[in-house]
């Protein structure tokens, strides 16, 4: 019996030692949680219950008088460590407001291109005639020796109504028979050019002849050469009967003659027929302007402007 009691005490002591170890571990876990230290979570397994045999009753005792063995209370489980509170993250700042961009206006479409007028083809001269020389471009302020009173080239099939402007001219009066008329006019123009060169007056246009009187035998004329106005308005002295004058002015009709000089009578017949058909009365004097130089009376391309002035 004593041996059996001693064995029970040893077993009870072993159980108590295990309970002590469990309490120490529990206190250590609570201390680590209170100090803020984070340990790995671990679950302590409950101790294994020790099976003990009931003590034998003393001799002469009944089984009811035997004290019952204390009930084995299982150890309470260690609570799991709860994670500490997490810091609150601040809300993200709101995005910057979007500034509206100004609306760009739509590009302006170009308008439809305007059609350009079609230039008529140049008029070609009749077969056998050479092309006329292009007009000479003169600088501003410089007299043009090839300028005409009409200011533009005439058309043999048309009649132009123009207004003549008076221009300063060197004038030389003369007379001639019809047979010597072409040569006499050519000599008079040469004399006027020579006087203009001596006086230092630039030529400012084509030579003119004003027929002031005509008869069956011949005619009287005033040969004229347009020149630049003298400086200061003072006319220099001229020789050979040359004097400073002015060309005719006013409204006029221009007729174009392109043929030898011997055929100029046909042009005057056309002029007479036109004036009679239109019932136009003109002055007795008529004016010829020599676009071509008077070198050959038989030149088929000789060009002369004939001006008649209505009364």
C-alpha positions in Angstrom: 0.0 0.0 0.0 2.8 2.4 0.8 4.5 1.7 -2.5 1.2 2.4 -4.2 0.8 5.8 -2.4 4.4 6.9 -3.2 3.9 6.1 -6.8 0.8 8.2 -6.9 2.6 11.1 -5.3 5.3 10.9 -7.9 2.8 11.0 -10.6 1.0 13.9 -9.0 4.3 15.8 -8.6 5.0 15.3 -12.3 1.6 16.7 -13.2 2.2 19.7 -11.0 5.6 20.4 -12.6 4.0 20.4 -16.0 1.3 22.9 -14.8 4.0 25.2 -13.4 5.8 25.2 -16.8 2.6 26.0 -18.5 1.9 28.9 -16.2 5.4 30.3 -16.8 5.0 30.2 -20.5 1.7 31.9 -20.3 3.0 34.7 -18.2 5.9 35.2 -20.6 3.5 35.5 -23.6 1.4 38.1 -21.8 4.5 40.1 -20.9 5.6 40.1 -24.5 2.2 41.4 -25.6 2.2 44.2 -23.0 5.6 45.4 -24.0 4.6 45.8 -27.7 7.0 43.3 -29.1 5.7 41.2 -31.9 6.5 37.5 -31.8 5.5 34.7 -34.0 2.2 33.4 -33.1 2.3 30.0 -31.6 -0.3 27.8 -30.1 0.6 25.8 -27.1 -0.8 22.4 -27.3 -2.7 21.4 -24.1 -0.9 19.0 -21.8 -1.7 15.4 -22.1 -3.9 14.2 -19.3 -2.2 11.8 -16.9 -4.0 8.8 -16.1 -3.9 7.9 -12.4 -5.2 4.9 -10.6 -7.5 5.5 -7.7 -5.9 5.0 -4.2 -6.8 1.8 -2.5 -8.9 2.3 0.6 -7.3 1.5 4.0 -8.1 -1.8 5.5 -11.5 -1.9 7.1 -12.7 1.2 5.2 -15.7 1.1 2.9 -15.4 2.3 -0.6 -17.7 5.2 0.1 -15.4 6.6 2.7 -12.6 6.9 0.2 -11.9 10.5 -1.0 -12.5 11.0 -4.6 -9.7 12.0 -6.8 -9.6 15.7 -7.7 -11.1 16.4 -11.2 -8.5 17.1 -13.8 -9.1 20.6 -15.2 -7.8 21.1 -18.7 -5.6 24.1 -19.2 -7.2 27.0 -20.9 -6.0 27.7 -24.4 -3.6 30.6 -25.0 -5.3 33.3 -26.9 -3.9 34.2 -30.2 -2.0 37.4 -30.5 -4.2 40.1 -32.2 -2.4 42.4 -34.7 -2.0 46.0 -33.5 -4.0 48.8 -35.1 -2.7 50.0 -38.5 -2.1 53.8 -39.0 -4.7 55.5 -41.0 -3.5 56.5 -44.5 -4.3 60.1 -45.5 -6.7 60.6 -48.3 -5.0 61.3 -51.7 -5.1 65.0 -52.7 -7.8 65.9 -55.3 -6.5 66.2 -58.9 -5.8 69.6 -60.3 -8.7 71.2 -62.0 -8.6 70.9 -65.8 -8.4 74.3 -67.5 -10.6 74.4 -70.6 -8.7 75.2 -73.8 -10.1 77.9 -76.1 -11.8 76.5 -79.2 -9.8 77.1 -82.3 -11.9 78.5 -85.2 -12.1 76.4 -88.3 -9.8 77.4 -91.1 -11.2 79.6 -93.8 -11.5 77.8 -97.1 -10.1 79.8 -100.1 -12.7 81.1 -102.4 -13.0 79.8 -105.9 -10.5 81.1 -108.3 -11.8 83.7 -110.7 -11.5 82.8 -114.3 -8.9 84.8 -116.1 -9.9 86.5 -119.4 -8.6 84.8 -122.5 -6.2 86.9 -124.4 -6.9 87.0 -128.1 -4.1 85.8 -130.4 -2.0 88.5 -132.0 -3.1 89.6 -135.4 -0.6 88.5 -138.1 0.2 90.8 -141.0 -0.9 89.8 -144.5 1.5 87.5 -146.5 4.5 89.4 -147.7 4.6 91.9 -144.9 7.1 91.8 -142.1 6.1 91.9 -138.4 6.1 95.4 -137.0 8.9 96.3 -134.5 7.8 96.2 -130.9 7.4 99.6 -129.2 10.5 100.9 -127.5 10.0 101.2 -123.7 11.1 104.6 -122.6 12.1 105.6 -119.1 9.9 108.0 -117.2 10.6 111.6 -118.0 12.7 110.8 -121.1 11.0 111.9 -124.4 10.1 109.1 -126.9 11.2 109.9 -130.5 8.7 107.3 -131.8 5.7 108.5 -129.9 2.5 109.2 -132.0 -0.3 111.7 -131.4 -2.8 108.9 -130.9 -0.6 107.1 -128.4 -1.3 103.6 -129.9 -1.0 101.7 -133.2 -3.8 102.2 -135.6 -5.8 99.6 -137.6 -6.2 100.0 -141.4 -9.7 98.5 -141.2 -10.9 100.8 -138.4 -11.3 104.5 -137.8 -10.3 106.0 -134.4 -11.9 109.0 -132.7 -9.2 110.7 -130.6 -8.4 114.0 -129.0 -5.1 115.6 -130.1 -3.0 117.3 -127.4 -0.8 120.3 -128.4 2.9 119.5 -128.3 5.9 121.8 -128.7 7.3 121.4 -132.2 9.9 122.9 -134.5 8.1 124.2 -137.6 9.4 124.8 -141.1 7.0 126.0 -143.8 7.4 125.1 -147.5 5.7 124.2 -150.7 6.2 121.6 -153.4 4.6 120.1 -156.5 2.9 116.7 -156.3 5.7 115.0 -158.0 8.3 116.4 -155.6 6.2 116.3 -152.5 7.7 113.1 -151.0 11.3 114.3 -151.4 10.5 117.9 -150.2 8.9 116.6 -147.0 11.9 114.3 -146.3 14.4 117.2 -146.7 12.3 119.4 -144.4 12.3 116.8 -141.6 16.1 116.3 -141.9 16.5 120.1 -141.5 14.3 120.1 -138.4 16.3 117.3 -136.8 19.5 119.2 -137.4 18.2 122.3 -135.7 16.9 120.3 -132.8 20.3 118.8 -132.3 22.0 122.2 -132.4 19.6 123.6 -129.8 20.0 120.5 -127.6 16.3 119.7 -127.8 15.4 116.0 -127.7 13.0 114.7 -130.3 9.7 113.8 -128.6 7.6 112.2 -131.4 7.2 111.3 -135.1 7.4 114.0 -137.7 4.2 115.7 -139.0 3.1 117.6 -142.1 0.1 120.0 -142.0 -1.3 120.6 -145.5 -2.6 124.1 -145.3 -3.4 124.5 -149.0 -3.7 122.3 -152.0 -4.0 123.0 -155.8 -3.9 120.9 -158.9 -0.2 121.7 -159.3 1.0 121.3 -155.7 0.5 122.1 -152.1 1.8 124.3 -149.2 2.7 122.6 -145.9 4.1 123.1 -142.4 6.7 120.5 -141.6 6.8 119.9 -137.8 9.0 117.9 -135.5 7.9 117.3 -131.8 10.6 118.2 -129.3 10.9 118.5 -125.6 10.0 121.9 -124.2 13.0 124.3 -123.8 14.4 124.7 -120.3 13.0 127.9 -118.7 10.5 128.3 -121.5 12.8 130.4 -123.6 13.2 129.4 -127.2 16.7 129.5 -128.6 17.5 131.1 -131.9 17.0 128.8 -134.9 18.3 129.2 -138.5 16.9 128.3 -141.9 13.4 129.6 -141.2 12.8 127.1 -138.3 10.8 128.4 -135.4 9.2 127.0 -132.2 5.4 126.4 -132.4 2.7 123.9 -131.3 1.0 121.0 -133.0 -2.8 121.0 -133.8 -5.1 120.1 -130.9 -8.7 119.1 -130.5 -11.0 116.2 -131.6 -9.9 114.3 -134.8 -10.5 111.1 -136.8 -7.6 108.9 -137.6 -7.2 106.9 -140.8 -4.3 104.5 -141.3 -2.4 104.2 -144.6 -0.1 101.2 -145.0 1.0 101.2 -148.6 3.5 103.0 -150.9 3.3 106.7 -150.8 2.2 106.8 -154.5 -1.0 105.0 -153.4 -2.0 107.6 -150.8 -4.7 109.0 -153.1 -6.7 105.8 -152.5 -6.7 106.5 -148.8 -8.0 110.0 -149.3 -10.8 108.6 -151.4 -11.8 106.4 -148.5 -11.7 109.4 -146.2 -13.9 111.5 -148.5 -16.5 108.6 -148.8 -16.6 108.1 -145.1 -17.1 111.8 -144.3 -19.9 112.1 -146.9 -21.6 109.0 -145.6 -21.5 110.4 -142.1 -22.3 114.0 -143.2 -19.2 115.2 -141.3 -17.8 118.6 -142.2 -14.1 118.9 -141.5 -11.4 121.7 -141.6 -9.7 122.3 -144.9 -6.3 121.5 -143.4 -5.4 117.8 -142.8 -2.5 116.4 -140.9 -0.2 113.5 -141.8 2.0 111.7 -139.2 4.8 109.6 -140.6 5.2 106.5 -138.5 7.8 105.2 -140.9 10.8 107.1 -142.1 10.4 108.7 -145.6 13.2 106.9 -147.4 11.5 105.0 -150.2 8.1 106.2 -151.7 7.6 102.7 -153.1 7.9 101.0 -149.7 4.8 98.7 -149.4 5.0 98.8 -145.6 5.1 102.6 -145.4 2.8 103.6 -142.5 1.2 107.0 -142.2 -1.5 108.3 -139.8 -3.9 110.8 -141.5 -5.9 113.0 -139.1 -8.9 115.1 -140.1 -10.6 117.5 -137.6 -14.3 118.1 -137.7 -15.4 121.7 -137.6 
